[in-house]
């Protein structure tokens, strides 16, 4: 077995262990265009100067999931009520946002956030639309429960470049604690089938990432998880748990597990925007990011929000370590 390629992303909150450097696969497909994108990402992540438009935009269709995971907002009714919304991003609005990303040469987009995208009735239309754009790096996150063979083939034959399957456990017993209403055997079978179909079609893309959210419930299975998936998936991702509540002791104390040693910092406001289905735009991937909303796509364009006073004030607060000014960031970065 060759030595794995190890890298950290998202300001040290995620550690990826891969068979080979994923950039090599993308360079084979996109050439210098990909290398330029990664250089721009590295520069933005340094927090010096944001580009005129985000390098990554994540779009959520609706606040809906088929799971009530232990460490997710969807698994706690008392917390969910704080950020839950009833509206749904229409297909027309979705297309408008994709078109704006294309207009500003945004290199990367995702069509899921705190939701399960395979529950969308018009999932095929959304994926089909973004797949026909010139956006290079198209992400999709799923818990794999609904990943049938037909759905898998549709995704593999699209222009999706990365599919992330959230698993968080090596055994069924721990999986039931992490994701109590999903079926472990179905999920594992679906992921294995996805990889098998892609390989049978002689495709390198989409890359398959399996993720492991580190916490006290599952940390003893970290090594076993890596052994199981290191030869199957393209890369294994170990993620730091960011507490979804600072009031619930059981949830807040779990944040101590981190894949990368040292003080965490945040680069999201220089890289990305995240859009909820009701139009609310947040500057980071935290479930509680709605508490520091920076705009709404029904009032302003993504470009306007990205270059707004709200975003610039947030960047300055993080850069100057005035985290309490943000009303949220100190709970994540401490």
C-alpha positions as CSV (number, residue, x, y, z in Angstrom):
1,X,0.0,0.0,0.0
2,X,1.4,3.4,-1.0
3,X,1.8,6.2,1.6
4,X,-1.5,8.2,1.9
5,X,-1.7,11.8,1.0
6,X,-2.7,13.8,4.1
7,X,-4.0,17.4,4.0
8,X,-5.9,19.7,6.3
9,X,-8.6,22.1,5.1
10,X,-11.1,24.6,6.5
11,X,-8.6,26.2,8.8
12,X,-7.6,22.9,10.4
13,X,-11.1,21.8,11.2
14,X,-10.9,19.0,8.7
15,X,-8.1,16.4,8.1
16,X,-8.2,14.4,4.8
17,X,-6.4,11.1,4.3
18,X,-6.4,10.2,0.6
19,X,-5.1,7.5,-1.7
20,X,-3.4,10.3,-3.8
21,X,-3.5,14.0,-3.9
22,X,-7.0,14.8,-5.2
23,X,-5.6,17.9,-7.0
24,X,-3.8,15.5,-9.4
25,X,-7.1,14.1,-10.6
26,X,-8.6,17.5,-11.1
27,X,-5.6,18.8,-12.9
28,X,-5.9,15.9,-15.3
29,X,-9.5,17.1,-16.1
30,X,-9.2,20.9,-15.8
31,X,-5.5,21.7,-16.2
32,X,-4.2,25.2,-15.3
33,X,-7.7,26.4,-14.6
34,X,-7.8,24.1,-11.5
35,X,-4.3,25.1,-10.3
36,X,-5.3,28.8,-10.6
37,X,-8.4,28.1,-8.5
38,X,-6.4,26.4,-5.7
39,X,-3.9,29.3,-5.7
40,X,-6.8,31.7,-5.3
41,X,-8.3,29.6,-2.5
42,X,-5.0,29.5,-0.6
43,X,-4.7,33.3,-0.9
44,X,-8.3,33.8,0.2
45,X,-7.8,31.4,3.2
46,X,-4.9,33.5,4.4
47,X,-7.5,36.1,5.4
48,X,-5.6,39.0,3.7
49,X,-8.0,40.1,1.0
50,X,-11.3,38.4,-0.2
51,X,-11.9,38.1,-3.9
52,X,-14.8,40.1,-5.4
53,X,-17.0,37.0,-5.3
54,X,-17.0,33.9,-3.1
55,X,-15.0,30.9,-4.4
56,X,-17.5,28.5,-3.0
57,X,-21.3,28.8,-2.7
58,X,-23.4,26.3,-0.9
59,X,-27.2,26.2,-1.7
60,X,-29.8,24.6,0.6
61,X,-33.2,23.8,-0.9
62,X,-35.2,23.3,2.3
63,X,-34.9,22.6,6.0
64,X,-35.6,18.9,5.6
65,X,-33.7,15.7,6.4
66,X,-34.5,12.0,6.9
67,X,-32.2,11.7,9.9
68,X,-32.2,13.0,13.4
69,X,-28.4,12.7,14.1
70,X,-27.2,13.1,17.6
71,X,-24.9,16.0,16.8
72,X,-27.1,17.8,14.3
73,X,-29.7,20.4,14.7
74,X,-32.2,18.0,13.1
75,X,-31.8,15.7,16.1
76,X,-32.8,18.2,18.8
77,X,-36.3,19.7,18.6
78,X,-35.6,22.4,21.2
79,X,-32.6,23.6,19.1
80,X,-34.2,23.0,15.7
81,X,-37.0,25.4,16.6
82,X,-34.5,28.2,16.8
83,X,-33.4,28.0,13.2
84,X,-36.1,26.0,11.4
85,X,-38.0,27.6,8.5
86,X,-40.9,26.5,6.4
87,X,-40.0,28.2,3.1
88,X,-38.4,26.4,0.2
89,X,-36.0,27.7,-2.4
90,X,-37.8,27.4,-5.7
91,X,-36.1,26.0,-8.8
92,X,-36.2,29.5,-10.5
93,X,-34.4,31.0,-7.5
94,X,-31.9,28.2,-7.5
95,X,-31.2,28.8,-11.2
96,X,-30.8,32.5,-10.6
97,X,-28.1,31.9,-8.0
98,X,-26.3,29.4,-10.1
99,X,-26.4,31.9,-13.0
100,X,-24.9,34.5,-10.8
101,X,-22.1,32.1,-9.8
102,X,-21.4,31.5,-13.5
103,X,-21.4,35.2,-14.2
104,X,-18.7,35.8,-11.6
105,X,-16.7,32.7,-12.6
106,X,-17.3,31.1,-9.2
107,X,-15.2,27.8,-9.4
108,X,-17.1,25.7,-6.8
109,X,-20.7,25.1,-5.7
110,X,-22.6,22.7,-3.5
111,X,-26.3,21.8,-3.8
112,X,-26.8,20.8,-0.1
113,X,-26.2,22.3,3.3
114,X,-28.0,21.3,6.5
115,X,-30.4,19.1,4.5
116,X,-30.6,15.8,2.7
117,X,-30.7,16.7,-1.0
118,X,-32.0,13.4,-2.2
119,X,-35.3,14.3,-0.5
120,X,-35.9,17.1,-3.0
121,X,-38.6,16.3,-5.5
122,X,-36.8,18.3,-8.2
123,X,-33.3,17.1,-7.2
124,X,-32.7,15.9,-10.8
125,X,-33.6,19.3,-12.2
126,X,-31.3,21.1,-9.8
127,X,-28.4,18.8,-10.3
128,X,-29.0,18.8,-14.1
129,X,-28.9,22.6,-14.2
130,X,-25.7,23.2,-12.3
131,X,-24.1,20.2,-14.1
132,X,-24.6,22.0,-17.4
133,X,-22.9,25.2,-16.1
134,X,-19.1,25.9,-16.4
135,X,-18.6,25.6,-12.7
136,X,-15.7,23.2,-12.1
137,X,-16.1,21.8,-8.6
138,X,-19.6,20.6,-7.8
139,X,-20.2,19.1,-4.4
140,X,-22.9,16.9,-3.0
141,X,-23.3,15.7,0.6
142,X,-25.6,12.9,1.5
143,X,-26.2,10.4,4.3
144,X,-26.6,7.7,1.6
145,X,-29.9,6.2,3.0
146,X,-31.7,7.1,-0.2
147,X,-28.8,6.5,-2.6
148,X,-30.5,3.9,-4.9
149,X,-28.7,2.5,-7.9
150,X,-30.6,4.7,-10.3
151,X,-29.8,7.8,-8.3
152,X,-26.2,6.8,-8.1
153,X,-25.9,6.3,-11.8
154,X,-27.6,9.7,-12.4
155,X,-25.1,11.5,-10.1
156,X,-22.1,9.6,-11.5
157,X,-23.1,10.5,-15.1
158,X,-23.5,14.2,-14.2
159,X,-20.6,16.6,-13.7
160,X,-20.5,16.3,-9.9
161,X,-16.9,16.2,-8.9
162,X,-17.2,15.3,-5.2
163,X,-19.7,13.3,-3.2
164,X,-19.4,13.3,0.6
165,X,-21.1,10.5,2.5
166,X,-21.4,11.2,6.2
167,X,-21.0,8.0,8.3
168,X,-19.3,8.9,11.6
169,X,-18.9,5.2,12.8
170,X,-17.2,2.0,12.0
171,X,-19.8,-0.3,13.6
172,X,-23.5,-0.6,13.6
173,X,-23.7,-0.1,17.4
174,X,-22.0,3.3,17.4
175,X,-23.8,4.3,14.2
176,X,-27.1,3.8,15.9
177,X,-25.9,6.3,18.6
178,X,-24.8,8.8,16.0
179,X,-27.6,8.4,13.5
180,X,-30.4,6.6,15.3
181,X,-33.1,6.5,12.6
182,X,-31.0,5.4,9.7
183,X,-30.1,1.9,8.8
184,X,-26.3,1.2,8.9
185,X,-26.4,-1.8,6.6
186,X,-28.4,0.0,4.0
187,X,-26.1,3.0,4.1
188,X,-22.9,1.0,3.8
189,X,-24.3,-1.1,1.0
190,X,-25.4,2.0,-0.9
191,X,-22.0,3.7,-0.6
192,X,-20.2,0.5,-1.7
193,X,-22.5,0.2,-4.7
194,X,-21.9,3.9,-5.6
195,X,-18.2,3.3,-5.7
196,X,-18.6,0.0,-7.6
197,X,-20.8,1.6,-10.2
198,X,-18.4,4.5,-10.7
199,X,-15.5,2.2,-11.1
200,X,-17.3,-0.1,-13.5
201,X,-18.0,3.0,-15.7
202,X,-14.2,3.7,-15.6
203,X,-14.8,7.2,-14.2
204,X,-12.4,9.0,-11.8
205,X,-15.1,11.5,-10.8
206,X,-16.9,12.1,-8.7
207,X,-14.4,11.6,-6.0
208,X,-16.0,9.8,-3.0
209,X,-15.3,11.2,0.5
210,X,-16.5,9.5,3.7
211,X,-16.6,11.6,6.8
212,X,-16.1,11.0,10.5
213,X,-17.2,13.7,12.9
214,X,-14.9,13.3,15.9
215,X,-16.5,13.2,19.3
216,X,-16.7,11.3,22.6
217,X,-19.3,8.9,21.2
218,X,-17.2,7.5,18.3
219,X,-13.6,8.6,18.9
220,X,-12.5,5.0,19.8
221,X,-13.5,3.9,16.3
222,X,-11.4,6.5,14.4
223,X,-8.6,4.1,13.5
224,X,-11.0,1.3,12.5
225,X,-13.0,3.7,10.3
226,X,-9.8,4.7,8.5
227,X,-8.8,1.1,7.9
228,X,-12.2,0.2,6.5
229,X,-12.5,3.1,4.1
230,X,-8.9,4.0,3.1
231,X,-8.8,1.7,0.2
232,X,-12.4,2.0,-0.8
233,X,-13.1,5.8,-0.8
234,X,-10.9,8.3,-2.5
235,X,-10.4,10.1,0.8
236,X,-11.4,9.8,4.4
237,X,-12.3,13.0,6.2
238,X,-11.9,13.6,10.0
239,X,-13.8,16.6,11.2
240,X,-13.8,18.7,14.3
241,X,-17.2,18.8,16.1
242,X,-18.4,22.4,16.4
243,X,-21.1,22.5,19.1
244,X,-24.6,23.1,17.9
245,X,-25.5,24.5,21.4
246,X,-23.5,26.3,24.0
247,X,-26.3,25.8,26.6
248,X,-26.7,22.0,26.4
249,X,-23.8,20.6,28.4
250,X,-23.9,17.2,26.7
251,X,-23.5,18.8,23.3
252,X,-21.1,21.6,24.1
253,X,-18.5,19.5,25.9
254,X,-18.0,17.3,22.9
255,X,-16.1,19.9,21.0
256,X,-12.7,18.9,22.5
257,X,-11.9,16.3,19.8
258,X,-10.0,17.9,16.9
259,X,-8.2,16.4,14.0
260,X,-5.5,19.0,13.9
261,X,-3.6,20.2,17.0
262,X,-3.4,23.9,17.9
263,X,-5.7,26.8,18.1
264,X,-8.5,26.9,15.4
265,X,-9.1,29.9,13.2
266,X,-11.8,30.7,10.7
267,X,-11.3,31.4,7.0
268,X,-14.9,30.9,5.9
269,X,-15.7,34.7,5.4
270,X,-12.9,35.0,2.9
271,X,-13.9,31.8,0.9
272,X,-17.6,31.0,1.0
273,X,-21.2,31.9,1.3
274,X,-24.0,29.6,2.5
275,X,-27.6,30.1,1.5
276,X,-30.6,28.6,3.3
277,X,-33.8,27.7,1.5
278,X,-35.7,30.7,2.8
279,X,-33.1,33.0,1.3
280,X,-31.1,33.8,4.5
281,X,-27.4,34.0,3.8
282,X,-24.8,33.0,6.4
283,X,-21.0,33.3,6.3
284,X,-20.0,29.9,7.6
285,X,-21.1,26.2,7.8
286,X,-22.0,26.3,11.5
287,X,-25.6,25.1,12.1
288,X,-26.1,28.2,14.3
289,X,-24.8,30.6,11.6
290,X,-28.3,32.1,11.1
291,X,-27.6,34.0,14.3
292,X,-25.0,36.0,12.3
293,X,-26.9,36.2,9.0
294,X,-25.2,38.6,6.5
295,X,-28.2,39.1,4.2
296,X,-31.0,37.6,2.1
297,X,-30.9,36.6,-1.5
298,X,-34.5,37.9,-1.9
299,X,-33.2,41.4,-1.1
300,X,-29.7,41.5,-2.6
301,X,-27.5,39.6,-5.0
302,X,-24.8,37.2,-3.8
303,X,-22.2,39.8,-5.0
304,X,-23.8,42.6,-3.0
305,X,-23.9,40.4,0.2
306,X,-20.3,39.3,-0.2
307,X,-19.1,42.9,-0.5
308,X,-21.5,44.2,2.2
309,X,-20.6,46.0,5.4
310,X,-21.9,43.0,7.3
311,X,-19.3,40.7,5.7
312,X,-16.5,43.2,6.0
313,X,-17.3,43.9,9.7
314,X,-17.3,40.1,10.4
315,X,-13.9,39.7,8.6
316,X,-12.4,42.5,10.7
317,X,-13.7,41.1,13.9
318,X,-12.1,37.7,13.2
319,X,-8.9,39.3,11.9
320,X,-8.6,41.4,15.0
321,X,-9.6,38.6,17.3
322,X,-12.7,40.5,18.5
323,X,-14.8,37.4,18.4
324,X,-17.4,38.5,21.0
325,X,-18.4,41.3,18.6
326,X,-19.8,38.6,16.2
327,X,-22.2,37.2,18.8
328,X,-21.3,33.6,17.7
329,X,-17.7,33.1,16.5
330,X,-16.2,32.9,20.0
331,X,-18.4,29.8,20.8
332,X,-16.8,28.0,17.8
333,X,-13.2,29.2,17.9
334,X,-12.5,29.0,21.7
